[in-house]
Amino acid sequence: MNTTLGQFNPLAISFFAIFIATSLGITYWAAKQTKSTAHFYTAGGNISGFQNGLALAGDYMSAASFLGIAGLVALNGFDGLIYSIGFLVGWPVVMFLIAEPLRNLGKYTFIDVVAYRLRQKPVRISAAIGTLAVVVFYLIAQMVGAGNLIRLLFGMDYNLAVMIVGGVMLAYVIFGGMMATTWVQIIKAILLLSGTLLLAILVLAQFNFSPLNLFQAAADKYGAGVLAPGKLVSDPLDAISLGLSLMLGTAGLPHILMRFYTVRNAKAARTSVMYATIVIGFFYLLTFILGFGAMVLVGQDGIKKIDAGGNMAAPMLAQFLGGDAFLGFIAAVSFATILAVVAGLTLSGAATLSHDLWVNVVRHGATDETEEFRVARAATLLLGVLAIILGIVFQGENVAYMVGLAFAIAASCNFPALLMSMMWRGLTTIGAVSSMLAGTISSLVLIYLSPTIQVTILKHASAPFPLKNPGLISIPLAFAVGIIVSLLKSERLASERFAEVESRIHSEEVL
């Protein structure tokens, strides 16, 4: 098919300008409400369960979800669904194990929960290392993705695209804080869901509104293998490792966990996860339709010609079915998706730098509201500039492994310590610190030694570590280290305060 991707697209630029103008208007409004650190970090806890559910979905449904999964399905068929399922099944873990305790025990970040009954300084330092690693690698992936996507979608210079994303995101976060970020994410979730639903309906209309007819057409064109597993992930251990990282990594992503402090109580936190799960589940089902639709209607050769990774499958499908106007809308939605996710990531990183490290480690809690607010905004500016620089430096790099790395670190560093701190009386400070450091270091080292880096990136003949994802090793290792080190030497105060943790976990009070 003929496509205008990579060329100047006035319609796409128009949709993009409308979204930017609207979101900056929201930021202006939110800036008037943002007068304290509580408003900056958590919107003052005034977001409803339904609103937070949409914002959670907006925060989670990244460009990788919309463009990446549709592309994986278009090029690999059935196996692309493993990412949809992996990203989705983490949410019941969040709902039943994490949401309520997190809201009742913490204040601004999930590190508040891990450090609640332990010695603050060592726990916050080790947790911050893992958290910032997740945020930085996720930011690199989003910023490099932004540059490449906007270059293809708008015909814009790569460096300019990265700077625009960084600049607008900084305006959201510095001036509007969590309030502006939340409403940008809500609008983005509605736009993304609407665009995806309309595109899926247009696809199914080509096949008498029968998904079975669509799948049959794919099998007729590319063989029955596109409907069978094994093309993308053939090693069972790799599949288990990837699944573990995607599922448990969701429950350890700092920008997702931070959203539970924007609601009034634990009940609202659970409600928001329920709404988020429904929206995200419906969205991932639609991406499966888009993937097969692009495979049949656009064709794998045409998709690979524009982008070898398949990331342009959904925009090309939009142009095929709705012309330049629909392409422009989907392009603007893609840009909105990146902006919203980058804003959430930057805010969570700023909270870690200012609240966890500056206030609780450097200043030992002896700081006032004004100072923390200033430090939070300075940390946001620092992270935003860093994101822009890294996005430009890593231009042309394969960013898929960075997203996998972010999930692997989150699942290995954050999740085990978070779960044990809430559920196990015997966890000690040194046990939590050892668990987080073991999870962070092992996941980083194993991914560096994996085929993804050694063979795909560095072009070596083989890799010392056989699995593409380290979760199968690094996650159990983090749990084992935390348990063994805690059992070696008990900590009386940490054990005694566990009763208070249990009591607050099940409290429905507004905290």
C-alpha positions in Angstrom: 0.0 0.0 0.0 1.1 3.6 -0.5 1.6 5.5 2.7 2.5 9.0 3.7 4.3 7.9 6.9 7.6 9.8 7.3 6.3 12.8 5.3 4.9 16.1 6.6 1.3 15.5 7.6 -0.7 18.7 8.3 -3.7 16.8 9.7 -1.5 14.9 12.1 0.1 18.1 13.2 -3.3 19.7 13.7 -4.6 16.9 15.9 -1.3 17.0 17.8 -1.6 20.8 18.3 -5.2 20.5 19.6 -4.1 17.9 22.2 -1.1 19.9 23.3 -3.2 23.1 23.7 -5.9 21.2 25.7 -3.4 19.5 28.0 -1.5 22.8 28.6 -4.9 24.4 29.5 -5.4 21.6 32.0 -1.9 22.2 33.4 -2.7 25.9 33.8 -5.8 25.0 35.8 -4.0 22.3 37.8 -1.1 24.7 38.7 -3.6 26.8 40.6 -4.6 23.8 42.7 -1.0 22.6 43.3 0.1 24.5 46.4 1.7 21.7 48.5 3.8 18.6 48.2 0.6 16.5 48.8 -1.0 18.1 45.8 2.2 17.8 43.7 2.8 14.1 44.5 -0.7 12.8 44.9 -3.3 15.5 43.8 -4.2 15.9 47.5 -5.8 12.4 47.5 -8.9 13.9 45.8 -9.1 11.7 42.7 -12.1 9.3 42.7 -11.8 5.5 42.1 -13.2 5.7 38.6 -11.0 8.7 37.6 -7.9 6.9 39.0 -8.8 3.7 37.2 -8.8 5.6 33.9 -5.6 7.4 34.9 -4.0 4.0 35.8 -5.0 2.7 32.4 -3.6 5.8 30.7 -0.4 5.4 32.7 0.0 1.7 31.8 -1.2 1.7 28.1 2.1 3.0 26.7 3.1 3.3 23.0 4.7 -0.1 23.4 1.2 -1.5 24.3 -0.6 0.2 21.4 2.0 0.1 18.6 4.3 -2.6 19.9 1.8 -5.4 20.5 -0.2 -4.7 17.3 3.1 -4.9 15.4 4.1 -8.2 17.2 0.8 -9.8 16.3 1.0 -8.5 12.7 4.4 -10.0 12.2 4.2 -13.1 14.5 0.5 -14.0 14.8 -0.8 -15.7 17.9 2.4 -15.4 19.9 2.1 -11.7 20.1 -0.8 -12.3 22.6 1.8 -13.4 25.2 2.6 -9.8 25.8 -1.1 -8.8 26.1 -1.7 -11.5 28.6 1.5 -10.9 30.5 0.8 -7.1 30.9 -2.8 -7.8 31.9 -2.5 -10.6 34.4 -0.3 -8.5 36.7 -3.4 -6.5 37.6 -5.1 -9.1 39.8 -1.9 -9.3 41.8 -2.0 -5.6 42.2 -5.6 -5.6 43.2 -5.6 -8.5 45.7 -2.1 -8.2 47.2 -0.9 -4.6 46.7 -3.5 -1.9 46.3 -5.1 -1.8 49.8 -2.0 -2.2 52.0 -0.1 0.3 49.8 -2.8 3.0 50.2 -3.0 2.4 54.0 0.7 2.3 54.8 2.3 4.8 52.5 2.2 8.5 51.9 3.8 9.4 48.6 5.8 6.4 47.3 5.8 2.6 47.7 9.2 3.0 49.5 7.2 4.4 52.4 5.6 1.0 52.8 8.9 -1.0 52.6 10.5 1.3 55.1 7.5 1.6 57.4 8.7 -0.8 60.2 12.4 -1.0 59.2 15.3 1.4 59.6 14.6 4.2 57.2 18.0 5.2 55.7 19.4 1.9 54.4 16.0 0.8 53.1 15.3 4.0 51.3 18.7 4.2 49.7 18.6 0.6 48.3 15.0 0.9 47.2 15.8 4.2 45.5 18.6 2.6 43.5 16.2 0.0 42.0 13.4 2.5 41.5 15.5 5.0 39.7 17.0 2.2 37.5 13.4 1.3 36.5 12.5 4.9 35.8 15.6 5.7 33.8 15.4 2.6 31.5 11.7 3.1 31.0 12.3 6.8 30.2 15.0 5.9 27.7 12.7 3.5 25.9 9.8 6.1 25.8 12.0 9.0 24.7 13.8 7.0 22.0 10.4 5.6 21.0 9.0 9.1 20.8 11.7 10.3 18.5 11.4 7.4 16.1 7.6 7.4 16.1 7.2 11.1 15.6 9.9 11.1 12.9 7.8 8.5 11.1 4.3 9.8 11.9 4.9 13.5 11.4 8.0 13.7 9.2 9.6 15.7 12.1 13.3 15.7 13.0 14.2 13.1 15.6 16.0 15.5 18.0 13.2 18.0 17.8 10.6 15.4 18.5 12.5 14.3 21.7 12.9 17.9 22.9 9.2 18.6 22.3 8.1 15.6 24.3 10.5 16.5 27.1 9.5 20.1 27.1 5.7 19.6 27.2 6.1 16.8 29.8 8.1 19.1 32.0 5.4 21.8 31.8 2.8 19.2 32.9 4.8 17.9 35.9 6.6 21.0 37.2 3.6 23.3 37.1 0.6 21.0 37.4 2.1 18.1 39.4 0.0 14.9 39.8 -3.3 16.8 39.2 -2.3 17.8 35.6 -0.6 14.4 35.0 -3.8 12.6 36.1 -6.1 14.5 33.8 -3.7 14.2 30.9 -3.7 10.4 31.5 -7.5 10.3 31.7 -7.9 12.1 28.4 -5.2 10.0 26.8 -6.9 6.8 28.0 -10.3 7.9 26.5 -8.7 9.0 23.2 -6.6 5.8 22.9 -9.6 3.5 23.7 -11.9 5.4 21.3 -9.3 5.3 18.5 -8.5 1.6 19.0 -12.2 0.6 19.2 -13.1 2.5 16.0 -10.1 1.0 14.2 -11.1 -2.5 15.4 -14.7 -2.0 14.2 -13.5 -0.8 10.8 -11.3 -3.9 10.6 -14.1 -6.3 11.5 -16.4 -4.6 9.1 -14.1 -5.9 6.3 -14.8 -9.5 7.5 -18.6 -9.4 8.2 -17.9 -8.5 11.9 -16.5 -12.0 12.5 -13.1 -12.4 14.2 -13.1 -16.0 13.0 -13.3 -14.8 9.4 -10.4 -12.4 10.1 -8.3 -15.2 11.6 -9.1 -17.5 8.7 -8.1 -14.8 6.2 -4.7 -14.5 8.1 -4.2 -18.3 7.9 -5.1 -18.4 4.2 -2.6 -15.7 3.5 0.3 -16.7 5.7 -0.4 -20.3 6.6 -2.0 -21.9 9.7 1.2 -21.3 11.7 0.1 -17.7 12.4 -2.7 -19.1 14.6 -0.3 -21.4 16.6 2.2 -20.6 19.3 5.9 -20.9 19.0 7.0 -18.2 16.4 8.0 -15.6 19.0 8.8 -17.6 22.1 9.7 -21.2 21.6 11.7 -22.0 24.7 9.3 -23.0 27.6 11.7 -21.6 30.2 11.9 -18.3 28.4 8.1 -18.1 28.2 7.8 -18.7 32.0 10.6 -16.2 32.7 9.0 -13.5 30.5 5.6 -14.2 32.0 6.9 -13.9 35.6 8.6 -10.6 34.8 5.6 -9.1 33.0 3.1 -10.2 35.7 5.1 -9.4 38.9 6.8 -6.4 37.3 3.5 -4.6 37.0 3.2 -4.8 40.8 6.6 -3.2 41.2 6.5 -0.3 38.7 6.9 2.9 40.8 4.8 5.1 38.6 1.9 2.7 38.8 2.2 2.1 42.5 2.3 5.9 43.2 -1.2 6.3 41.7 -2.7 4.6 44.7 -2.0 7.6 46.9 -4.2 9.9 44.7 -7.4 8.4 46.1 -9.0 8.9 49.5 -8.9 5.4 51.0 -8.2 1.7 50.4 -11.7 1.0 49.0 -11.2 3.6 46.3 -7.7 2.1 45.6 -9.3 -1.3 45.0 -12.1 0.2 42.9 -9.6 2.0 40.7 -7.7 -1.2 40.0 -11.0 -2.9 39.0 -11.8 -0.2 36.5 -8.2 -0.1 35.2 -8.3 -3.9 34.7 -11.5 -3.7 32.7 -10.3 -0.9 30.5 -6.8 -2.5 30.0 -8.2 -5.9 29.3 -10.7 -4.6 26.7 -7.9 -2.6 25.1 -5.5 -5.6 24.8 -8.3 -7.6 23.2 -8.7 -4.9 20.6 -4.9 -4.7 19.8 -5.1 -8.4 18.9 -7.8 -7.5 16.3 -5.6 -4.7 15.0 -2.6 -6.9 14.7 -4.3 -9.5 12.6 -6.1 -6.8 10.6 -2.8 -5.2 9.7 -1.4 -8.6 8.8 -4.2 -9.3 6.3 -5.1 -5.8 5.0 -1.7 -4.0 5.0 0.6 -7.1 4.7 3.7 -8.1 6.5 6.1 -6.9 3.7 4.5 -3.4 3.7 4.8 -3.2 7.5 8.4 -4.3 7.5 9.3 -1.9 4.7 8.3 1.1 6.9 9.6 -0.3 10.2 11.3 -3.7 10.7 10.0 -4.0 14.2 6.4 -3.6 13.1 5.7 -0.6 15.2 3.9 1.2 12.4 1.4 -1.6 11.8 -1.5 0.2 13.6 -1.0 3.7 12.0 -0.6 2.0 8.5 -3.9 0.2 9.2 -5.6 3.4 10.2 -4.5 5.1 6.9 -5.6 2.1 4.9 -9.1 2.1 6.5 -9.7 5.8 7.2 -7.2 7.8 5.0 -5.0 10.7 6.2 -7.5 12.1 8.6 -7.7 8.9 10.6 -3.9 8.4 10.4 -3.6 12.0 11.8 -5.8 11.1 14.7 -4.0 7.9 15.5 -0.6 9.6 15.2 -1.7 12.3 17.7 -3.0 9.6 20.1 0.3 7.8 19.8 2.1 11.1 20.8 -0.4 11.7 23.6 0.4 8.1 24.8 4.1 8.8 25.1 3.6 12.2 26.8 1.3 10.8 29.5 3.6 7.8 30.3 6.7 10.0 30.4 5.0 12.4 32.7 4.0 9.6 35.1 7.5 8.2 35.1 9.2 11.6 35.7 6.8 12.3 38.6 7.6 9.0 40.3 11.3 9.5 39.8 11.1 13.0 41.2 9.2 11.7 44.3 12.0 9.2 44.9 14.7 11.8 44.6 13.0 14.4 46.7 10.8 12.6 49.2 12.8 9.3 49.8 16.4 10.5 49.3 16.5 14.3 50.1 13.9 14.5 52.9 14.3 11.1 54.6 18.0 10.3 54.0 19.9 13.6 53.5 17.7 15.8 55.8 16.6 13.0 58.2 13.0 14.2 58.0 14.0 17.7 59.3 12.5 19.7 56.4 9.5 21.8 55.8 6.8 21.7 53.1 8.3 24.6 51.1 11.7 23.1 50.9 10.4 19.7 49.8 8.2 21.3 47.2 11.2 23.2 45.7 13.3 20.0 45.7 10.5 18.0 44.0 10.3 20.5 41.2 14.1 20.7 40.8 14.2 16.9 40.7 11.6 16.9 38.0 13.6 19.4 35.9 16.7 17.3 36.4 15.0 14.1 35.3 13.3 15.8 32.4 16.6 17.2 31.0 18.2 13.8 31.6 15.4 12.1 29.7 15.9 14.4 26.7 19.7 13.9 26.7 19.4 10.1 26.9 16.7 10.1 24.2 19.1 11.9 21.8 22.2 9.9 22.8 20.4 6.5 22.4 19.0 7.4 18.9 18.8 4.3 16.7 19.3 1.8 19.6 17.0 -1.1 20.0 14.8 -0.1 22.9 12.8 -3.3 23.4 15.3 -4.7 25.8 15.1 -1.5 27.9 11.4 -2.0 28.6 12.0 -5.7 29.4 14.8 -4.5 31.7 12.5 -2.1 33.5 9.9 -4.8 34.2 12.6 -7.3 35.2 14.2 -4.9 37.7 10.7 -3.9 39.1 9.8 -7.6 39.5 13.2 -8.5 41.0 13.9 -5.4 43.2 10.7 -3.8 44.2 8.1 -6.6 44.3 9.7 -9.1 46.7 10.7 -6.5 49.3 7.3 -4.8 49.0 5.4 -8.1 49.5 7.6 -9.4 52.3 7.5 -6.1 54.2 3.7 -6.3 54.3 3.1 -10.0 54.7 6.1 -11.5 56.7 6.8 -10.6 60.3 10.4 -11.9 60.1 11.7 -9.5 57.5 14.6 -7.4 58.8 16.2 -4.2 57.6 19.3 -6.0 56.3 17.1 -8.7 54.8 15.1 -6.1 52.8 18.2 -4.2 51.7 19.9 -7.5 50.6 16.8 -8.6 48.7 16.5 -5.3 46.8 20.2 -5.1 45.9 20.3 -8.8 44.9 17.2 -8.3 42.7 18.6 -5.1 41.1 22.1 -6.4 40.5 21.2 -9.9 39.3 18.6 -8.6 36.8 21.0 -6.1 35.4 23.9 -8.5 35.1 21.8 -11.4 33.7 20.1 -9.2 31.0 23.6 -7.9 30.0 24.7 -11.6 29.7 21.5 -12.6 27.8 21.1 -13.3 24.1 19.2 -10.0 23.8 22.3 -8.0 24.5 25.2 -10.3 23.6 23.8 -11.6 20.3 21.2 -9.1 19.1 22.8 -5.9 20.2 26.6 -6.7 20.5 26.5 -9.3 17.6 28.4 -12.0 19.5 28.0 -15.6 18.4 26.5 -16.8 21.7 25.5 -15.6 25.2 26.7 -16.8 28.6 23.1 -16.7 30.0 20.7 -18.6 27.8 17.4 -16.9 28.7 16.3 -13.6 27.1 14.6 -12.5 30.3 16.2 -13.0 33.8 12.9 -13.2 35.8 13.0 -16.9 36.4 16.4 -16.5 38.2 16.4 -13.0 39.6 12.9 -12.9 41.2 13.3 -16.2 43.2 16.8 -15.1 44.1 15.6 -11.8 45.5 13.0 -13.6 47.7 15.5 -16.2 48.8 18.2 -13.7 49.8 15.7 -11.6 51.7 14.4 -14.6 53.6 17.8 -16.2 54.3 19.5 -13.0 55.5 16.5 -12.1 57.7 16.6 -15.6 59.3 20.3 -15.2 60.1 19.7 -12.4 62.5 16.3 -11.2 63.8 15.3 -7.6 64.4 13.1 -7.1 67.5 11.7 -3.6 66.6 10.8 -4.6 63.1 9.0 -7.7 64.4 7.1 -5.8 67.1 5.9 -3.1 64.6 4.5 -5.8 62.3 1.3 -5.8 64.4 0.8 -2.2 63.5 1.4 -3.0 59.9 -1.3 -5.7 60.0 -3.7 -3.4 61.7 -3.3 -0.5 59.2 -3.3 -2.9 56.2 -7.0 -3.7 56.9 -8.1 -0.3 58.0 -10.6 1.5 55.8 -10.0 4.9 57.4 -9.0 7.9 55.3 -5.3 8.4 56.2 
